[in-house]
Amino acid sequence: MNVFTFLVSAAISLAAVQSAVISHDAVVPFAQPTPTSVSQIAAVNFKPQLHITNGCHPYPAVDADGNTSGGLNPTGSSSAGCKGSGYGSQIYGRSTWYNGVWAIMYSWYFPKDSPLTGFGHRHDWEHIVVWLNNPAITSPEILAVSTSAHSGYTVYYPPDSDYLDGNSAKIDYYSVLLINHAFRMTSDAGETQDLIMWDQLTDAAQTALEDTDFGDANVPFKDANFETKLANACQIYGRAVEYEGVYAFMYSWYMPKDETLPGLGHRHDWEACVVWLDDITLDEPNIVALSASAHSGYNVYYPPSSSYLDGDSAKIEYSSSYIVIDHSLSATSTAGETQDLIMWDQLTDAARAALEDTDFGSANVPFKEANFQTKLGNAYYA
């Protein structure tokens, strides 16, 4: 081993030894850097504010040397020992293009998640995703906000004006009875924290967040989780009815644009698939057929190949086969991600009214009253 290699190896080894798990109130946050890139500027401009209904206040999880928070046992009141760090708190950010829109994930760390004394667990990570049309334009727009809740998400599309303070989403950290904490949007103002983006963290801090075991909580923006969390933060809409002697489940997805090439396409896209079941009263209903929307028509799979199914879950692909042809759905043998499902009858009255009345331009809501039965007729397999 030459001298240079030895010195580098020794420095790396020393850094690894120096990183440690330290007291939750000893972690020093990163100061918010001056943003220099389009993505960093957008992240600062749309930085959310956090309101605490109950439980811990947010704390920094890692310092510049890679030391991480040891968290707190769920003892005492829900906020005992964690009413705020003397060094100040931290909000973590990471952003990317996802399905044609700009996703900014904002994450907070809490030393414990304790809904009641003695209940809960050490460490909590919660996050939101703010979906923008384009961070590079003069006035980017918030298309939707997704808030983490018990391994799933609540999606606000679009968010109510009361839930926004200019460009800042107002987020509430809360718990109900014995259920662990979650996020929701709120009309109550909150506080902001210094923002540090993933690409602004030191190598030691990134490595610590990648490798540290936070128990029942997980770092949403680390490499192993980031893309999966974004996929889950989207929404799938459902509506079901008996049709021609079988049962039809229509599942619909919304995409903010349908663009095959830069500048080619249109704002908004709605796509849907229909899963046809023989009898939902059976212990194990059978999938009779699949219908996937494609250019105002449907690709029908009757019966669907076993490779297109993962148990009872149909595997659906969103793609554009040709440069100038808009996107469509098709069955696929490739595994995908699931999203939080909201059924038509579970939507609020305001959400249903918005879906009925909103003009989505070249796209239309397949499961609203004016379209549902017609779409089922077009998708029917027999």
C-alpha positions in Angstrom: 0.0 0.0 0.0 1.5 3.4 -0.9 1.5 6.3 1.5 -1.3 8.2 -0.3 -3.7 5.2 -0.2 -2.9 4.6 3.4 -3.7 8.2 4.4 -7.0 8.2 2.5 -8.0 4.9 4.0 -7.0 6.1 7.5 -9.1 9.2 7.1 -12.1 7.3 5.9 -11.8 4.9 8.8 -11.4 7.7 11.3 -14.5 9.4 10.0 -16.5 6.2 10.3 -15.3 5.8 13.9 -16.2 9.4 14.8 -19.8 9.1 13.6 -22.0 8.0 16.4 -25.6 7.9 17.8 -26.0 10.8 20.1 -28.7 12.4 22.3 -31.6 13.7 20.3 -31.1 17.2 21.7 -27.4 17.2 20.9 -27.7 17.0 17.1 -26.8 20.3 15.4 -28.9 21.1 12.3 -27.5 22.3 9.0 -28.0 26.0 8.3 -30.1 26.6 5.3 -27.8 27.3 2.4 -28.4 30.0 -0.2 -30.1 28.2 -3.1 -28.2 28.2 -6.4 -30.0 25.8 -8.7 -33.6 25.8 -10.1 -34.5 22.9 -7.9 -33.1 24.4 -4.8 -34.8 27.8 -5.4 -38.2 26.0 -6.0 -37.7 24.0 -2.8 -37.1 27.1 -0.7 -40.0 29.0 -2.4 -42.4 26.2 -1.7 -41.1 25.3 1.8 -44.1 24.2 4.0 -44.9 25.2 7.5 -45.6 22.7 10.3 -48.3 22.9 13.0 -48.1 20.6 16.0 -51.5 19.5 17.4 -49.9 17.0 19.8 -46.7 15.1 20.1 -43.0 15.9 19.6 -41.7 19.0 17.8 -39.4 18.2 14.9 -35.6 17.8 15.6 -32.6 17.4 13.4 -31.8 13.8 12.7 -28.2 14.0 11.6 -25.3 16.5 11.8 -22.5 17.4 9.4 -20.2 14.7 10.8 -22.8 11.9 10.4 -23.8 11.7 14.0 -27.5 10.7 14.3 -30.2 11.1 16.8 -30.8 8.4 19.4 -34.4 9.3 19.7 -36.6 8.9 22.8 -38.4 6.1 24.4 -42.3 6.6 24.4 -42.5 7.5 28.1 -44.1 10.5 29.7 -46.6 12.7 27.8 -46.6 12.6 24.0 -44.3 15.7 24.0 -42.2 14.9 27.0 -38.6 15.6 26.3 -39.1 16.8 22.8 -40.7 20.2 22.8 -38.0 21.7 20.6 -34.2 21.6 20.1 -32.1 24.4 21.5 -30.1 24.2 18.3 -33.1 24.7 16.1 -34.9 22.2 14.0 -34.6 20.9 10.4 -36.6 20.1 7.3 -35.1 17.8 4.7 -35.9 18.1 1.0 -35.3 16.1 -2.2 -36.9 16.7 -5.6 -37.1 15.2 -9.1 -39.3 14.9 -12.1 -41.9 12.1 -11.7 -44.5 11.2 -14.3 -44.1 14.5 -16.0 -44.5 16.7 -12.9 -42.0 18.1 -10.4 -42.1 16.4 -7.0 -40.6 18.0 -3.9 -40.5 15.7 -0.9 -40.2 17.5 2.5 -39.4 15.4 5.5 -39.3 15.9 9.3 -37.8 13.8 12.0 -39.3 13.4 15.5 -37.5 11.7 18.4 -40.5 9.5 19.3 -44.1 8.8 18.1 -46.2 8.5 21.2 -49.9 9.1 20.9 -50.3 8.3 24.7 -48.0 7.7 27.6 -46.3 4.4 27.2 -47.6 3.8 23.7 -45.8 4.2 20.4 -42.2 3.8 19.4 -38.8 5.5 19.3 -38.2 7.7 16.2 -40.7 9.0 13.7 -40.2 10.2 10.1 -43.1 11.9 8.3 -43.2 13.7 5.0 -45.2 15.4 2.3 -44.9 15.7 -1.4 -45.6 19.0 -3.1 -46.4 18.4 -6.8 -45.5 21.3 -9.2 -46.2 21.8 -12.9 -42.6 23.1 -13.6 -40.0 24.6 -11.2 -38.3 26.4 -14.0 -41.1 28.7 -15.1 -41.7 32.2 -13.7 -44.7 31.2 -11.5 -44.8 27.5 -10.8 -48.2 26.1 -9.6 -49.0 23.6 -6.8 -51.0 20.9 -8.5 -51.4 18.7 -5.4 -50.1 17.9 -2.0 -49.7 14.4 -0.6 -49.3 13.9 3.2 -47.9 10.8 4.8 -50.3 8.8 7.1 -49.7 5.4 8.5 -47.6 4.0 5.6 -50.0 5.6 3.1 -51.0 9.0 2.0 -53.8 11.5 1.9 -53.8 13.4 -1.4 -55.2 16.9 -1.7 -55.9 17.6 -5.3 -56.0 20.4 -5.6 -55.4 21.7 -2.1 -58.0 24.0 -0.6 -56.9 27.7 -0.5 -57.2 27.7 3.3 -54.5 25.0 3.4 -52.0 27.3 1.7 -50.2 30.5 2.8 -49.0 31.8 -0.6 -46.7 29.0 -1.8 -46.4 27.4 1.6 -48.5 24.3 2.4 -49.8 24.3 6.0 -49.2 20.8 7.5 -50.5 19.4 10.8 -48.8 16.7 12.9 -51.4 14.9 15.0 -52.6 11.7 16.4 -56.1 10.4 17.5 -56.4 8.1 20.6 -54.0 5.2 20.3 -53.2 5.7 16.6 -49.7 6.8 15.8 -49.0 10.3 14.4 -49.6 11.3 10.9 -49.7 14.4 8.7 -52.7 16.2 7.3 -53.3 19.6 5.7 -54.7 22.3 8.0 -55.9 25.9 7.9 -53.8 26.6 11.1 -50.5 28.4 10.5 -47.3 26.6 11.6 -43.6 27.2 11.8 -40.9 26.7 9.3 -37.5 25.2 9.8 -34.1 25.5 8.0 -34.2 23.5 4.8 -31.4 21.2 3.7 -31.7 19.4 0.4 -30.3 15.9 -0.2 -27.6 17.2 -2.5 -26.5 19.8 0.0 -25.9 17.3 2.8 -22.3 16.2 3.6 -21.3 12.8 2.4 -21.1 11.7 6.1 -24.7 12.8 6.7 -26.0 11.1 3.5 -24.3 7.9 4.5 -25.7 8.0 8.0 -29.2 8.5 6.7 -28.8 5.7 4.3 -27.4 3.3 6.9 -28.9 4.2 10.3 -31.6 1.9 11.6 -34.5 4.1 12.9 -36.5 1.2 14.0 -40.2 1.4 13.1 -39.5 4.6 11.2 -37.7 4.9 7.9 -36.0 7.8 6.1 -38.4 8.5 3.2 -36.0 10.4 1.0 -33.0 8.1 1.1 -32.1 6.2 -2.1 -33.8 3.0 -1.2 -37.1 4.7 -0.5 -37.4 7.9 -2.5 -38.9 6.6 -5.8 -41.2 4.1 -4.0 -42.5 6.8 -1.8 -43.2 9.1 -4.7 -45.1 6.3 -6.5 -47.2 5.6 -3.3 -47.9 9.4 -2.9 -50.0 9.4 -6.0 -53.7 8.5 -5.9 -55.9 5.9 -7.5 -59.6 6.5 -7.8 -62.2 3.7 -7.8 -65.9 3.1 -8.6 -67.7 -0.2 -8.8 -71.1 -1.5 -9.9 -72.8 -4.6 -11.2 -72.9 -4.5 -15.0 -74.3 -7.1 -17.4 -74.3 -9.8 -14.8 -70.7 -9.3 -13.7 -69.0 -6.8 -11.3 -67.0 -4.0 -12.7 -64.3 -2.2 -10.7 -63.0 0.9 -12.5 -59.7 2.2 -11.3 -58.6 5.6 -12.6 -55.3 7.6 -12.4 -54.7 11.3 -13.1 -51.6 12.6 -14.7 -51.0 16.4 -14.8 -50.0 16.3 -18.5 -49.7 13.9 -21.5 -46.5 14.8 -23.2 -44.8 12.4 -25.7 -42.0 15.0 -26.5 -41.2 18.4 -25.0 -44.0 20.7 -26.2 -46.0 17.9 -27.8 -49.1 16.8 -26.0 -51.6 18.4 -23.7 -52.3 19.4 -20.2 -54.1 16.8 -18.0 -54.5 13.1 -18.6 -57.0 10.6 -17.2 -56.6 6.9 -17.8 -58.6 3.9 -16.4 -58.7 0.2 -16.2 -61.7 -2.0 -15.5 -61.3 -5.2 -13.6 -64.3 -7.5 -14.3 -65.2 -10.1 -11.5 -67.6 -13.0 -11.8 -69.2 -12.7 -8.3 -68.0 -10.5 -5.5 -70.1 -12.5 -3.0 -67.8 -15.6 -3.4 -65.0 -16.2 -1.0 -62.6 -16.0 -3.9 -64.0 -14.0 -6.9 -62.4 -14.6 -10.2 -61.0 -12.0 -12.6 -62.9 -12.6 -15.8 -61.3 -9.8 -17.9 -59.3 -6.7 -17.9 -59.9 -3.5 -19.9 -57.2 -0.8 -20.1 -57.9 2.6 -21.6 -56.2 3.4 -24.9 -56.9 6.5 -27.0 -60.6 6.8 -26.3 -61.0 3.0 -26.6 -59.8 0.0 -24.5 -57.4 -2.8 -24.7 -59.4 -5.9 -23.6 -57.7 -8.9 -22.1 -60.3 -11.8 -21.9 -59.2 -13.8 -20.1 -56.0 -12.0 -18.9 -52.8 -13.9 -19.0 -51.5 -15.1 -15.6 -48.4 -13.1 -16.2 -50.5 -9.9 -16.1 -51.7 -10.7 -12.6 -50.0 -10.7 -9.2 -52.5 -12.7 -7.2 -55.6 -10.5 -7.4 -53.7 -7.4 -8.5 -53.7 -6.5 -12.2 -50.3 -5.2 -13.5 -50.9 -2.1 -15.6 -48.4 -0.1 -17.6 -48.6 3.6 -18.6 -46.7 4.2 -21.8 -46.5 5.9 -25.2 -45.5 3.5 -28.0 -44.9 6.1 -30.7 -43.5 9.7 -30.6 -46.7 11.5 -31.6 -49.3 9.2 -30.0 -50.6 10.1 -26.6 -50.1 7.8 -23.6 -52.3 4.8 -22.8 -52.6 1.9 -20.5 -51.9 -1.8 -21.2 -51.5 -5.0 -19.2 -48.0 -5.9 -18.5 -45.9 -8.7 -16.9 -43.7 -6.0 -15.2 -44.5 -5.3 -11.5 -45.5 -1.8 -10.6 -46.4 0.3 -7.5 -49.7 0.6 -5.8 -51.3 3.9 -4.6 -53.8 4.9 -2.0 -57.3 4.0 -3.2 -60.2 6.3 -2.7 -63.6 5.1 -3.8 -66.2 7.4 -5.4 -68.5 7.1 -2.4 -65.7 7.8 0.0 -64.9 11.2 -1.6 -66.1 14.4 0.1 -69.1 16.1 -1.5 -66.7 18.9 -2.4 -64.3 16.6 -4.2 -67.1 14.8 -6.1 -68.5 18.2 -7.2 -65.1 19.3 -8.3 -64.5 16.1 -10.4 -68.0 16.5 -11.9 -67.5 20.2 -12.9 -63.8 20.8 -13.6 -62.8 21.2 -17.2 -59.7 19.0 -17.8 -59.4 20.0 -21.4 -58.6 17.1 -23.7 -58.9 14.6 -20.8 -62.1 13.6 -19.0 -62.9 12.0 -15.7 -63.9 8.5 -16.5 -65.8 7.7 -13.3 -67.9 10.8 -12.9 -71.7 10.5 -13.4 -71.8 11.7 -17.0 -69.1 9.2 -18.1 -69.2 6.1 -15.9 -71.8 4.0 -17.6 -70.7 5.0 -21.0 -67.1 4.1 -20.3 -68.1 0.7 -18.9 -70.1 0.0 -22.1 -67.0 0.8 -24.1 -64.8 -1.3 -21.9 -67.1 -4.3 -21.7 -65.4 -7.5 -22.9 -68.3 -9.6 -24.3 
